[in-house]
Amino acid sequence: MKIEPLARLERHAKRLGEIATVLGKYGLADLFGGFDYPWLINRLRSADGQVLSDLTTPARVRMAMTELGTTFIKLGQMLSTRPDLVGAEMATELSELQSNVPAESVESARAILLADLGLPLEELYAEFDTVPLAAASIAQVYAARLHSGEQVVVKIRRGGIEAKSTTDLEIVQAMAELLEKHSPALRPYQPVAIVRQFRKALLREMDFTYEKRNIDEFTQHFLDEPNVRIPRVYADLCSHQIITMERLDGISGTDIVAMKASGENLDEFARRGANMYLEMVFRDGFYHADPHPGNLMLLPGCVVGVIDCGQVGRIDDELRDEVETLLLAIVEHDSTQVTEQVLRLGSVPPDFNRERLRTDLDDFMADYVGHPLSEINVGHALTSLIEIIRRYHITLPPPLAVLLKTIIVLEGTSRRFSPDVSLAELMQPFCQRMILRRLSPKRLVRRARRTYRDWDRLLSSLPRDMADLLARFRDGTLTVHLDHRHLDPIINRLVLGVLTAAIFLGSSQLWSSEAKPLLWGVSIFGALGYVISVYLGWRLMRAIRKSGNISSKD
């Protein structure tokens, strides 16, 4: 039995009250109701005492999500990958969301190790540091040593986190369903589909078996790459709540001072890291979706170490072909092809203006014509492109949105390590490989096979569909549903014109027949009708002049 959204919200009334309180505290209720209360915002302060009126709306959204806990932090982090939906400013602010929380007692970790692996902590590890290296909202990471002598890190999920997240997910899903049902402005952004994608991503992130599989797959892809190091996973010390992996001995990408003091060539390190990500995207179609400096480590010999493989992205062959076509069109400054690819990749609203989009894309690409590759900031260019897409309310598919966000973050991370590194220059060889791959016999055969399957499916279903259509036509049961967009304003003007003419004619008849009551020999109702018809006619002519066309939706 399907549970209505309101019933689900009522079942979690206590948690919903907490959410409403936090939204009110940070002055975000206006996002839902349109209320304006600056006198109240001036009296509200954040947890650290900062006056909320001094903060931007994106900053207040970030702080509210941080206070609401794990589920909303992860929702914000996912929305930070969708600047095409929330805008560049909001996406940038949400990307700063951190899930650091007070550490749990080691006793919780002991209980989970015993329940999942069947042995007490002392038998599983020779040494186990009871103070966690990091404490996040989903898991805590501990340093340990195996009985065989290897130094490892143990990532253990927090106790009870699944039950808390389930409650929040039900609330978020119910709110999304209500918004999609009652908010026409938000309906094109498909809030229910976004929450469904978020739910799937969060449940995967809480199940560490997926992260173990990701690490194994990355290891296979870079098995012959001496400049890339993926930590080894100890499968016998893993479960859906636990993952034990090799501890990389290096410097975190967040400690830029220590990296510079190490004497390593940071320019080479940045190039190797960027090339690694480009290989993941354009060679493997499977990539680490969070190229934050904290997820990269500088190992001896300028080797790139990769950690935290919970967030990944995948692009299939079809989407990769479309993305490659878009990139090549941008390189060739072909605005018509860029427009066509954007329309093929995204979901387009019904009142879309194709020519205006092409003009804006022309202006966008003109900013980069004639500039050396070393001067082109790929991240800034993609951000500008996403802003154009968002301006026209075009919704990108989630895998593409995540990919674009990953490249934008990668640009910033690379320049953090070395300002001289240009992602545009590093991408040039991959563009050349794209052209060669598109002309390869293997790809042509694959496309021919795919096209054959599509035609075969069409030809096999066409006779049945035509027979059904003709049978319905013969029986008189064929119905055609037409969606007349923007027809209401046209009908309203037509009705107003007929009504104006009818009142005018009726008033003329009353006036000429001197229908009583009379005032100075003039029919009062006739004169009143004239005034009303003149007023209605003036309104109709004003609307026509304002729109420039009687059939305009405006």
PAGU-537639 format. One record per residue (C-alpha): residue in three letters; x, y, z. Coordinates in steps of 0.02 Angstrom, whole numbers, plus 50000, padded with zeros to 5 digits. Example, Ala and Ser with C-alpha at 12.3 -4.5 7.8 and 13.67 -1.06 7.14 Angstrom:
2
ALA506154977550390/SER506844994750357/
***
This chain:
554
MET500005000050000/LYS500685017049952/ILE500905029150098/GLU500435047150059/PRO501795060450084/LEU500805069250221/ALA500595052950316/ARG502465049850310/LEU502805067350372/GLU501555065250515/ARG502405048950567/HIS504035058350591/ALA503265073950668/LYS504635076050799/ARG506055075950673/LEU505055086950555/GLY504855099450697/GLU506745099650722/ILE506985103050535/ALA505705117150538/THR506565124750690/VAL508265124850605/LEU507535132150445/GLY506705145850546/LYS508295149150645/TYR509305152150486/GLY507945162550405/LEU507585149750269/ALA505705148050291/ASP505525161650158/LEU506175149150031/PHE504565139450059/GLY503275152450102/GLY503875169050034/PHE503905177650204/ASP504995192850235/TYR505515196250414/PRO507175205750421/TRP506805211350600/LEU506885192950652/ILE508425188550549/ASN509385202750632/ARG509085194250800/LEU509595176850745/ARG511355170350764/SER512255154650706/ALA512975141550822/ASP514625151050828/GLY513775167750866/GLN513825175550692/VAL512365186950648/LEU511375178050511/SER510875194150425/ASP512715196350379/LEU512705179950282/THR512125176150106/THR510695164050076/PRO511865150350011/ALA512935152150169/ARG511385150550279/VAL510825135150181/ARG512535127250209/MET512505130850396/ALA510725124150413/MET511185107950324/THR512705106050434/GLU511635107650590/LEU510315095550524/GLY511595081450515/THR512185067350404/THR510765065650279/PHE510625084250243/ILE512515086350235/LYS512585072750104/LEU511085080250013/GLY511995096950007/GLN513575088649943/MET512575080149805/LEU511715096549758/SER513435104649747/THR513705093549595/ARG512155100949511/PRO512535119249474/ASP511345117349326/LEU509945116049455/VAL510465126549604/GLY511635139149521/ALA513505141549531/GLU513485151949691/MET512445139349788/ALA513445124549719/THR515095132649769/GLU514465135949945/LEU513765118349966/SER515415110849908/GLU516155117750071/LEU515025106650175/GLN516035096350298/SER515375081950401/ASN516625082350544/VAL515735078350708/PRO516275073650884/ALA517075056450893/GLU516105041550960/SER516765030251095/VAL517875016151037/GLU516655004151120/SER515455006650975/ALA516845001550854/ARG517234986350962/ALA515424980650957/ILE515314982450767/LEU516974973150740/LEU516374958850850/ALA514654958050768/ASP515274958750588/LEU516944949550594/GLY516574937750738/LEU518154941350838/PRO518634954250970/LEU519694969050920/GLU521284962251002/GLU521234946450897/LEU520934955650734/TYR522324968650752/ALA524004968450840/GLU523814987150879/PHE522284998350870/ASP522335016950910/THR520765020851011/VAL520825039250959/PRO520135040550780/LEU521165048750643/ALA519565056550575/ALA517755057050634/ALA516445060250500/SER514565059050507/ILE514485041750428/ALA516075033550489/GLN517645035050595/VAL519395030550538/TYR520635022350655/ALA522495018550636/ALA522985000450667/ARG524314987250636/LEU523994969450578/HIS524764954350662/SER525804952250504/GLY526554969550533/GLU525684980250398/GLN525094997550447/VAL523244999750403/VAL521775011350427/VAL520095004550482/LYS518515013550428/ILE517025008950539/ARG515245015150516/ARG514455024350661/GLY513185014650761/GLY511345018550728/ILE511725029450577/GLU510635018950461/ALA509055021350565/LYS509325040250577/SER509625041650390/THR508085031350349/THR506985043450445/ASP507755058650360/LEU507635050550189/GLU505775047450212/ILE505525065650261/VAL506535072250115/GLN505625060749993/ALA503915066150059/MET504395084550045/ALA505015081749867/GLU503375073449818/LEU502375087949890/LEU503475100749801/GLU503315091849634/LYS501435090549655/HIS501065108249715/SER502495119049649/PRO502435121749459/ALA504055131849467/LEU505035117249540/ARG504185103349442/PRO505345104649289/TYR506845101149403/GLN506085084249451/PRO506365084849641/VAL505725067149663/ALA506995060349538/ILE508395070149623/VAL507925063149794/ARG507825045649721/GLN509585047649652/PHE510175054849818/ARG509405040449916/LYS510295027749808/ALA511955036849824/LEU511825038650014/LEU511365020450042/ARG512835015349933/GLU514015026550030/MET513445018850194/ASP513765001250126/PHE515654999350125/THR515594984250010/TYR515344996649867/GLU516895006449916/LYS517894990249923/ARG517324986049745/ASN517785003649687/ILE519545001849759/ASP519754984749677/GLU519204991749508/PHE520355006949520/THR521784995249567/GLN521494984749411/HIS521425000149298/PHE523075007249365/LEU523994990949394/ASP525364995849271/GLU525465014149324/PRO526975016749439/ASN526505034949471/VAL524795030749545/ARG524525021649709/ILE522845014349763/PRO522825007349941/ARG522714988549958/VAL521124981650038/TYR521154967050161/ALA519564957850112/ASP519514946350264/LEU519404961750377/CYS517974970150282/SER516074969950292/HIS514654981550245/GLN515094992050399/ILE516994989650402/ILE518394991950278/THR520214988950317/MET521494995650195/GLU523334999550179/ARG523915015650262/LEU524815026550135/ASP526365035050204/GLY526315052350127/ILE525755070350143/SER523925075050128/GLY523475086749985/THR522715098750111/ASP524415101950193/ILE525155112850056/VAL526535119450172/ALA527185102050207/MET527065097650023/LYS528155112449975/ALA529395108250113/SER529535090250053/GLY530645095049907/GLU529565085449783/ASN529125092949613/LEU527345098949643/ASP527145103849461/GLU527455085849410/PHE526335079549550/ALA524905090749490/ARG525125084749311/ARG525135066549363/GLY523585068749469/ALA522635077749331/ASN523165064949200/MET522595051049316/TYR520845058549325/LEU520775061549137/GLU521255043249109/MET519865037949226/VAL518585048349131/PHE519075046348949/ARG519905029248953/ASP518945019549086/GLY517265028549101/PHE517415025549289/TYR518155039249396/HIS518415045649573/ALA517045058849587/ASP517825069249727/PRO519525076149674/HIS519645086549833/PRO521455089749893/GLY521085079550050/ASN520795063949944/LEU522515064949862/MET524185061449945/LEU525975065649895/LEU526985049649914/PRO528885048049899/GLY529475049149718/CYS528065061149673/VAL526825046649670/VAL524965051049678/GLY524035041949817/VAL522135040949807/ILE521025038449960/ASP519165038850002/CYS518425030149850/GLY516625030449911/GLN516045043449783/VAL516275037749604/GLY515525041849435/ARG515185031149283/ILE514835035949103/ASP514315022948977/ASP514945022248798/GLU513445031548729/LEU513595046048852/ARG515485046648827/ASP515225048248639/GLU514025062748666/VAL515215071448788/GLU516675069248668/THR515635076648527/LEU515225091648637/LEU517045094348685/LEU517625092948504/ALA516285105348448/ILE516895117648580/VAL518705115348524/GLU518175118348343/HIS517115133648394/ASP515575126148311/SER514145134448405/THR512805125648301/GLN513505108548347/VAL513725113748529/THR511895119148533/GLU511325102548459/GLN512355092648585/VAL511695102548732/LEU509925099148672/ARG510315080648647/LEU511075078948819/GLY509845089248921/SER507985089948955/VAL507305105248864/PRO505775115448922/PRO504335117548798/ASP504545136448773/PHE506385135048731/ASN507215147748612/ARG508515138448509/GLU509205153448416/ARG509475163548574/LEU510425148948652/ARG511525147548497/THR511895166248507/ASP512385164848690/LEU513495149848653/ASP514315159848512/ASP514735173648636/PHE515345160748762/MET516555152648639/ALA517145169548572/ASP517945172748742/TYR519155158348713/VAL519565160048528/GLY521385164148495/HIS521965161748675/PRO523405149848713/LEU522845133748799/SER523905138148951/GLU522815153548980/ILE521145144548970/ASN520365140149137/VAL519325124549101/GLY518425125749267/HIS517885143749235/ALA517355139449057/LEU516285124649114/THR515515135249252/SER515025148349122/LEU514295134849009/ILE513265127749152/GLU512615145149194/ILE512015147049013/ILE511185129949021/ARG510335134449186/ARG509745151149116/TYR508725141648987/HIS508065129249118/ILE508905114549031/THR509135099949151/LEU510685089249126/PRO510685070449160/PRO511455066749332/PRO512995057249265/LEU513465072049154/ALA513175084749294/VAL514315074749410/LEU515645073549275/LEU515655092349241/LYS515745096149427/THR517195083849446/ILE518185092449306/ILE517835109549384/VAL518475103749554/LEU519965095049471/GLU520485111449390/GLY520485120249558/THR521425106149645/SER522755105449509/ARG523055124249517/ARG523155123149706/PHE524635111349691/SER525425121149548/PRO524725137249473/ASP525685133849312/VAL524725117849272/SER523415120049134/LEU522045107049124/ALA521655113048947/GLU523425108348892/LEU523315091448978/MET521655087948893/GLN522345091148717/PRO523105073648695/PHE521455066048753/CYS520535076348620/GLN521705069148489/ARG521365051748555/MET519495055548542/ILE519665059248357/LEU520675043448325/ARG519475032848428/ARG517965039748335/LEU518765034248170/SER519295017248234/PRO518495001848151/LYS518024994948322/ARG516965010248362/LEU516165010448189/VAL515694992148209/ARG514974995548382/ARG513925009948316/ALA513324999548170/ARG512824985548290/ARG511904997948401/THR511015005748252/TYR510534988448188/ARG509764984048356/ASP508745000248357/TRP508104997448180/ASP507754979048215/ARG506744983848370/LEU505774996948270/LEU505404985548122/SER504864971248234/SER503634982148332/LEU503024992948186/PRO501804980248107/ARG500984976548275/ASP500824995048318/MET500124999248144/ALA498864985048155/ASP498304991048327/LEU498155008948264/LEU497105003848112/ALA495994992648220/ARG495645007148339/PHE495285018648190/ARG494085005948114/ASP493175002948279/GLY493025021548315/THR494005019948479/LEU495525029948421/THR495785045248531/VAL497035059248506/HIS497605069648654/LEU498235086948610/ASP499205097848730/HIS498875115948683/ARG500245125748770/HIS499925144348806/LEU498165143348732/ASP497285150548885/PRO497855168748857/ILE497285168048676/ILE495565161348725/ASN495405174348863/ARG495725188448739/LEU494495181048616/VAL493145179748749/LEU493515197548808/GLY493335204048629/VAL491665195248603/LEU491035201348772/THR491565219348734/ALA490675218848565/ALA489095211548644/ILE489025224948780/PHE489325238648651/LEU487925232448537/GLY486725230048682/SER487115247348750/SER486825255048576/GLN485095246948569/LEU484655253248743/TRP485265270748701/SER484335271848534/SER482705265148606/GLU482845277148755/ALA482605262848878/LYS482115268749051/PRO482695274949173/LEU483245290749083/LEU484375304949136/TRP484265320749030/GLY483465309948896/VAL484865297148893/SER484645278848945/ILE485665276149104/PHE485965257649068/GLY486445261648888/ALA487715274748942/LEU488395263249078/GLY488595249348950/TYR489555261248836/VAL490765265448977/ILE491045247049020/SER491315242248837/VAL492545256548810/TYR493515251248966/LEU493575232948913/GLY494065237848737/TRP495465248948805/ARG496115234348911/LEU496075222748761/MET496995235048647/ARG498285238348785/ALA498635219748804/ILE498825217748615/ARG499995232748600/LYS501025226648749/SER501295209348674/GLY501405215048494/ASN500355200348439/ILE498585195448481/SER499085177248492/SER500565180348605/LYS500585171148770/ASP501075187348857/
***
